[in-house]
Amino acid sequence: MEWWENLLQKLATTALEPPSPERVARALRVGEMYYIEGKSQQAIARSLGCSVSTVSRLLRDALEYGIVTITVRNPFAVADRLAKELESRFGLARAVVVGVHTKEEGALAIAVGRAAASLAIEILQEGARVGLSWGRTMLALVDFASSSAPQRAITVVPLLGGIAQIKPELQVDELSVRLARAFGGEVVLFHAPAVLNRPEAKRELLQEPSIQRATGLWRNLDVALFGIGAEIPHSPMLSTGLYNDEEVGELIRLGAVGDIAGNFFDERGVPLDSAANRKLLAIDFETLKRIPIRLAAAGGPAKVRAICGAIRGGMVTYLVTDESTAEALLQMGG
C-alpha cells in the first residue's frame, strides 16, 4: 500500500520503529468510527472498552500513519484570488468577487447588491455626499443597507431622473430616500424625468432651481453607487419603451455595449453621440469620472462587455461582481 510505504520511508529518517499491524488496525478502526461513522471519542471508548485518551492517541496515529488525511478548502479562496487579479489587471482600487454560482438574474443581482452594500458601509464616511443610480442591484444594495447601515448623516442624490415605466421600488428617487434614511442622512430629490423627447424641455428643466441643486451636487460628490446596464438586447434601460426603433438601431450601429445611469457607451467606455444619450437627463461621464469613489456593482454574462467597457473608460474605481463574470473579464484583458 502506498500510504504504508510512505510511512516506512518517513520512519526510516527517524529513530522510531514501524508500528505493529495490530496498532495500525486499531488506528484504522478508530479513524473509521470517528470520521466516517461520526461517533464521538467517548462513544468509541465505550464501544472498544478503552479510555478516551487512548482513542485520542489512536486518532493521532491515524493521521500520522496516513490512514486519515484532512483537507481544508477555503470557500473564499477563488473569489479572493480573482479579486486581486482584477485589481492588478484593471488598476482598480478595490474589487470584491462574490462566490455565487447562478445564472438567474434576480438571484445574481441580490448577491452582488448585498456585497456592494457591505462595501458601501465600509467606505462611506460621516457626512459623505453620495450619488445613486437605479435597478435591481441597487435595490438589493439598499435593502441590505436598510437593516445594517450605521448612522453617518450622508447626503444622497439620484444620478438621473425618474423612469415612470418601471416598478415603484426600482425608482431612483425611492431608492435614494431609503438609502439616506438607512444612514440617518438626507436626500436631495431630482424631480424630473430621465428621458425627454424635446431638447427645449431638457434645457428648461436644467434652469429650474430644484434641478440645479441636484446637478450642482453631482459636481461635489464623494461616492457614486451604480449598476451597469447590459448590452442590447438585454438592456433594462431600453426595455422601458422610452426609445423608438430608430434610436435603438442607432445605438446598435454605434456599438453600444451597456449604460451607466442611462448613458450608453461603447466597448472603450466612450459615451455615444446618439439621440438616446442626448434626450437623457442624468450625470455625464466627465462629471462621473471626477467623483473620487465610483463603485459599480454588476454581474452576469450579458454584462461582461459592458463592465469591461466601463472600466476601460475610467468610470469604475471599485467593482463588485461574481466569480463567472470576474473570470470572463480577466479573459478579455485590460
C-alpha positions in Angstrom: 0.0 0.0 0.0 1.4 3.4 -1.0 0.5 5.1 2.4 2.3 2.3 4.2 5.4 2.6 2.0 5.4 6.4 2.6 5.1 5.8 6.3 8.1 3.4 6.3 10.2 5.9 4.3 9.2 8.7 6.8 10.2 6.5 9.8 13.4 5.5 8.2 14.7 9.0 8.7 13.9 8.9 12.4 14.7 6.6 15.4 11.1 5.4 15.5 10.2 1.8 14.9 7.4 0.9 12.4 4.0 0.4 14.2 2.8 -3.1 14.7 0.0 -4.3 12.4 -2.3 -4.5 15.4 -1.8 -0.9 16.2 -2.3 0.1 12.6 -5.6 -1.9 12.6 -6.8 -0.2 15.8 -5.9 3.2 14.4 -7.8 2.4 11.2 -10.9 1.2 13.1 -10.9 4.3 15.4 -10.5 6.5 12.3 -13.4 4.9 10.6 -15.7 5.2 13.7 -14.8 8.9 14.2 -14.5 10.3 10.7 -16.9 8.1 8.8 -19.5 6.9 11.3 -19.5 10.2 13.1 -19.2 8.7 16.6 -17.8 10.8 19.5 -14.5 9.8 21.2 -16.5 8.9 24.3 -18.7 6.6 22.4 -15.7 5.0 20.7 -14.1 4.4 24.0 -17.2 2.7 25.4 -17.5 0.6 22.3 -13.9 -0.6 22.3 -13.5 -0.8 26.1 -10.7 1.7 26.4 -10.1 5.2 27.7 -10.9 8.4 25.8 -7.2 9.3 25.9 -6.4 6.0 24.1 -8.9 6.9 21.4 -7.3 10.3 21.1 -3.9 8.8 20.7 -5.2 6.4 18.0 -6.7 9.2 16.1 -3.4 11.0 16.1 -1.8 7.7 14.9 -4.3 7.5 12.1 -3.2 11.0 10.9 0.5 10.2 11.4 0.2 6.9 9.5 -1.6 8.5 6.6 -4.7 6.5 7.2 -6.7 9.7 7.6 -5.9 12.8 5.6 -7.6 16.2 6.3 -8.2 18.7 3.5 -9.3 22.3 4.3 -11.0 24.0 1.4 -11.4 27.8 1.7 -14.7 28.7 0.0 -13.4 32.3 -0.4 -10.0 31.4 -1.9 -11.1 31.5 -5.6 -13.1 34.7 -5.1 -10.2 36.4 -3.2 -7.7 35.4 -5.9 -10.0 36.7 -8.7 -10.5 40.0 -6.8 -6.7 40.5 -6.5 -6.3 39.7 -10.2 -9.0 42.2 -11.2 -7.3 44.9 -9.1 -4.0 44.2 -10.7 -5.1 43.8 -14.3 -7.5 46.8 -14.4 -5.9 49.1 -11.8 -8.9 49.1 -9.6 -8.7 50.5 -6.1 -10.8 47.6 -4.8 -12.5 44.6 -6.2 -14.9 42.3 -4.4 -15.9 38.9 -6.1 -18.9 37.1 -4.8 -18.7 33.3 -4.7 -22.2 32.8 -6.1 -22.9 30.3 -9.0 -26.2 31.1 -10.6 -27.4 32.3 -14.0 -30.7 33.5 -12.6 -30.5 37.3 -13.0 -32.6 38.1 -9.9 -30.6 35.9 -7.6 -27.3 37.3 -9.0 -28.5 40.9 -8.6 -29.3 40.2 -4.9 -26.0 38.5 -4.2 -23.9 41.2 -5.9 -26.1 44.0 -4.4 -25.7 42.7 -0.9 -21.9 42.5 -1.3 -21.9 46.1 -2.7 -23.9 47.2 0.4 -21.3 45.8 2.7 -18.5 47.5 0.8 -20.5 50.8 0.8 -21.0 50.6 4.5 -17.2 50.1 4.8 -16.2 53.1 2.7 -18.9 55.7 3.4 -17.7 58.3 5.8 -19.6 60.6 8.1 -21.3 63.3 6.0 -20.4 61.7 2.7 -22.2 63.0 -0.5 -23.4 60.0 -2.4 -24.9 59.7 -5.9 -27.2 56.7 -6.6 -28.4 55.0 -9.7 -31.4 52.6 -10.2 -32.0 49.0 -11.0 -32.4 45.6 -9.2 -28.8 45.5 -8.0 -29.2 48.9 -6.4 -32.4 47.8 -4.9 -30.6 44.8 -3.3 -27.9 47.2 -2.0 -30.5 49.5 -0.4 -32.5 46.6 1.0 -29.4 45.2 2.8 -28.2 48.7 3.9 -31.6 49.4 5.4 -31.1 46.7 8.0 -27.4 47.1 8.7 -26.1 50.6 7.9 -24.7 52.8 10.7 -25.8 56.3 11.3 -23.4 58.6 9.3 -25.6 61.6 8.2 -24.8 61.1 4.5 -26.5 63.1 1.7 -27.9 61.2 -1.2 -28.8 62.4 -4.7 -30.1 60.5 -7.7 -27.8 60.3 -10.7 -30.6 60.5 -13.2 -34.2 61.5 -13.4 -37.2 59.2 -12.8 -38.5 56.5 -15.1 -42.2 56.2 -14.8 -42.3 52.9 -16.8 -40.6 50.8 -14.1 -41.7 49.3 -10.8 -42.0 51.8 -7.9 -39.4 50.0 -5.8 -36.9 50.5 -8.6 -37.4 54.2 -8.9 -34.2 56.1 -8.2 -35.9 58.7 -6.0 -37.4 56.0 -3.8 -34.1 54.2 -3.6 -32.3 57.5 -2.7 -34.8 58.2 0.1 -34.4 54.7 1.5 -30.6 54.9 1.4 -30.4 58.2 3.1 -32.8 57.0 5.8 -30.7 53.9 6.3 -27.6 56.0 7.1 -29.6 58.7 9.1 -28.9 61.2 6.4 -30.9 63.4 4.0 -31.8 63.2 0.3 -31.8 65.8 -2.4 -34.5 64.6 -4.9 -34.4 65.1 -8.6 -37.9 66.0 -9.7 -37.5 65.4 -13.4 -38.0 62.5 -15.9 -34.8 60.7 -17.1 -35.8 60.9 -20.7 -37.2 63.9 -22.5 -38.1 63.8 -26.2 -37.9 67.6 -26.7 -34.5 69.2 -26.4 -36.0 72.5 -25.3 -37.8 70.8 -22.4 -34.5 69.4 -21.2 -32.9 72.9 -21.4 -35.8 74.4 -19.5 -35.7 71.8 -16.7 -31.9 72.4 -16.2 -32.7 76.0 -15.4 -35.0 75.1 -12.5 -33.5 75.8 -9.0 -34.6 72.4 -7.6 -32.9 70.6 -10.5 -29.8 72.8 -10.3 -29.5 71.9 -6.6 -29.2 68.2 -7.6 -27.0 68.7 -10.6 -24.7 71.1 -8.6 -24.3 68.3 -6.0 -23.2 65.9 -8.8 -20.1 68.0 -9.2 -19.2 67.7 -5.5 -19.9 64.0 -4.8 -17.6 61.8 -2.8 -19.1 58.5 -3.9 -21.1 57.2 -6.8 -23.0 53.9 -6.4 -24.4 52.4 -9.6 -25.1 49.3 -11.6 -24.1 48.8 -15.2 -26.8 48.0 -17.8 -26.4 45.0 -20.0 -25.8 45.2 -23.7 -28.6 45.2 -26.3 -31.0 43.2 -26.4 -30.8 42.7 -22.6 -30.6 46.4 -21.7 -33.0 47.3 -18.9 -32.9 50.9 -20.0 -34.2 50.1 -23.4 -36.8 47.8 -22.0 -38.6 50.8 -20.6 -40.0 51.6 -24.0 -38.7 55.2 -23.9 -36.7 54.7 -27.1 -38.1 54.2 -30.6 -36.7 51.7 -33.2 -34.6 54.3 -34.9 -32.9 55.3 -31.7 -32.3 51.7 -30.8 -30.9 51.0 -34.2 -28.5 53.9 -33.9 -27.2 52.5 -30.6 -26.6 49.2 -32.3 -24.8 50.8 -35.2 -22.6 52.9 -32.9 -21.6 49.8 -30.9 -23.3 50.3 -27.6 -22.3 47.6 -25.1 -24.1 49.0 -22.0 -25.1 52.0 -20.0 -24.5 53.7 -16.6 -27.4 55.8 -15.3 -28.9 55.7 -18.8 -25.8 56.9 -20.6 -24.8 54.4 -23.4 -21.2 53.8 -24.2 -19.1 51.6 -26.5 -16.5 48.9 -25.7 -13.9 51.5 -24.9 -16.1 53.2 -22.4 -16.7 56.2 -24.7 -20.2 57.8 -24.4 -22.1 57.6 -27.7 -23.1 60.7 -29.6 -26.6 59.3 -30.0 -30.2 60.5 -29.9 -30.7 58.3 -26.9 -28.0 59.9 -24.9 -29.0 63.5 -26.0 -32.5 63.0 -24.7 -31.3 61.8 -21.3 -31.3 63.9 -18.1 -28.5 62.3 -16.0 -25.0 62.8 -14.8 -22.5 62.8 -17.7 -19.4 60.7 -17.8 -16.9 63.5 -17.4 -18.6 64.6 -14.1 -18.9 61.0 -13.0 -15.2 60.4 -13.6 -14.3 63.3 -11.2 -16.0 61.6 -8.3 -13.3 60.0 -6.1 -15.0 56.7 -5.4 -17.0 55.1 -8.2 -18.5 51.8 -7.0 -20.0 49.7 -9.7 -22.0 46.6 -8.8 -22.8 44.3 -11.7 -22.6 40.7 -12.9 -23.8 38.1 -15.4 -22.8 37.1 -18.9 -24.9 39.8 -20.6 -22.9 42.5 -18.7 -19.3 41.3 -19.3 -18.6 43.6 -22.2 -20.4 46.5 -20.5 -18.4 46.1 -17.3 -15.1 45.9 -19.3 -16.0 49.0 -21.3 -16.9 50.9 -18.2 -13.6 50.0 -16.6 -11.7 50.9 -19.7 -13.4 54.3 -19.9 -12.4 55.1 -16.3 -15.8 55.1 -14.8 -15.1 52.4 -12.2 -12.7 52.5 -9.3 -14.4 49.9 -7.1 -16.1 46.8 -8.6 -18.4 44.2 -7.1 -19.1 41.2 -9.3 -19.5 37.4 -9.3 -16.9 34.7 -10.0 -18.0 33.8 -13.5 -18.1 37.4 -14.6 -14.7 38.1 -13.0 -13.2 35.2 -14.9 -14.7 36.4 -18.2 -13.3 39.9 -17.5 -9.8 38.6 -16.9 -10.0 36.6 -20.2 -10.9 39.8 -22.1 -7.9 41.6 -20.7 -7.4 45.3 -19.8 
